[in-house]
């Protein structure tokens, strides 16, 4: 899927308060110093055109995924939706699943990884520790081996905490670097600059409609 793929073809779920879209690898969710157009502004322009809204259109950023990562991203369409969704994330009442294509098959096919993690601001990478240290935050995830692919291995990851580069750093510390992730020890880059990690599925209770929402992307890693 090319970076020019319109938002209208990437909508995974929409109602009065939420819109969930597939982010392409290489896109940024929120504006940053690069000046590149963020996904949030593309969603804003889509909503403005679709509903013929005058003036500014509300788009609330609930969470982010890394620039080289693709997959499911949730936005709020109302301030009420944003407030309630922030509570959902704060209280960890959402389940987040990823697919990761890794270079090596893990020695243990299914387990919970628990580490302590600290962001190195200067290098924009995370440092892993097996024991508590000052300034380090607890980080945990569950992974399950799914299947081999040509030269690589597919894992499903459920993220329990949302630390900086958490999946990338924890899997690398486990000896299973993500394909294309040079920052965490991959052998080579992907031709498009992506890493082979995708936010695959989210499950949460809709904070306003009081129903369970389960959304998965239809775009695969390969």
PyMOL commands that set and color helices and strands:
alter all, ss='L'
color gray80, all
select helices_A, chain A and resi 7-9+39-50+79-90+166-173+182-184
alter helices_A, ss='H'
color red, helices_A
select strands_A, chain A and resi 11-14+18-23+60-61+70-76+94-102+110-120+125-129+137-149+152-159+197-205+212-216
alter strands_A, ss='S'
color yellow, strands_A
deselect
rebuild
show_as cartoon
